[in-house]
Amino acid sequence: MRMAPHRKRVLYFPQWIDFNVEQGIVGFALQAHWTLTSVPDHGGDLSNVVRRGTNHDGIITNLSSHDSPIVSFVRSSHAPTIDLNDKVMELSVPRVLLDDRKIGHMGAEYLVDQGFEHLAFLRLMNSGQTSDRASAFEACVEQHGKTVHRLDLTDDGLSVMDPDGFRELVPRLVVRLKQLPRPLGIMVHYDNVYEYIVDACELAEFRIPDDVAVVSVGNRESVCELSEPTLTSIDNNQYQQGYEAARVLGQLMDGEASPACPTRIAPLRVVTRESTDIFAVRDETLRMALGFLRDSFRDPTVRVADVVKACGTSRRHLYATFEQHWPHSISSTLTEFRITEAKRLLATTSEKQYTVALRSGFASESHLSRAFAKHEGIAPGAFRSQICPRDRMHE
């Protein structure tokens, strides 16, 4: 009788619950036929793992502090380990990290594309992650010739991590917001801090998104969809982070060498909701035109004449308005909307490319391919392969 092959046993110990990362790990584990022990615990309690006495072939964890019990556990273990953080760098293990600079850059590009001239990154805590996102955000804004405003409450000694000081965040944020010009585009480092902005804007009698528009990171539906107004957020691709961590661990367990550098996972896309549902432009004709293009881009028959009619202006005036007040032409703006929708469909569905093309407003699959390659520098199929693990492409 043939013996069943040994199933590799992997421990996943993130020290807090992160379902998107875990789903990515599970996606690869199913393909690789692993046995997975998942022990999310906010306090870093390893007693259940130690008590079981299970020998693991590999470990995926989040080394968040030098004195965490998991650090000692990893040091004493002979199993290959993948770290999802970069806070304990003296421990030499491969790392799979979110690309925080690309996240900050994506947030800035999005708000600039919405027409904002005044932008700020709200800093509510001191961390390497927040610093990387903020610095990339501010650099991108400056590259576009827009104005960056400092909105750093840690300058006042405040932090969302302070169990006492956080109560002063909203009153202090009201004061700081009133000092800045409007409309103001703000990026925050994670979805959960959005509530502070909502409360502060209510006290200051500012409207979201008319006076203050907000883009966040994480795309947690429990926060983004249930907030009022709903929250625009960057899908930071944590599923891919988990999947890639498991893939690299699989290579290590098969005896391959460790990667020389950390693997960085690029963010997926901006999921637009009510908190940024505005074009921050003063010209009324331009605002109407952009709104029409946003609402009509899925129709492949839309032409400049349709935009002219919707705005009640002349073709000459419309062209002049875009040339004077908007960084892109009418046709380029229409293509931008279509490309953004195509990227969303490629990333989140398994639909064929010709279906993606038609649903995004392109007349054919070939039109999509040409426009996509020109705009993104990559073919639609290659884009999908880069951001979607194989197990998700056939859901």
Buried (B, 14 or more C-beta within 10 A) or exposed (E): EEEEEEEBBBBBBBBEEBEBBBBBBBBBBEBBEBBBBBBBBEEBBBEEBEEEEEEBBBBBBBBBEEEBBBBEBBEEBEBBBBBBBBBBEEBEBBBBBBBBBBBBBBBBBBBBBBBBBBBBBBBBBEBEBBBBBBBBBBBBBEEBEBBBBEBBBBEBEBBBEBEEBBEBBBEBBBEBBEEBEBBBBBBBBBBBBBEBBBBBBEBBEBBBBEBBBBBBBBBBEEBBEEBEBBBBBBBBBBBBBBBBBBBBBBBBBEEEEEBEEEBBBBBBBBBBBBBBBBBBBEBEBBBBBBBBBBEBBBEBEBEBEBBBEBBEBEEEEBBEBBEEBBEEEBEEBBBBBBBBBBBBBBBBBEEEBEEBBBBBBBEEBEBBBEBBBEBBEEBBEEBBBEBBBEBBEEE
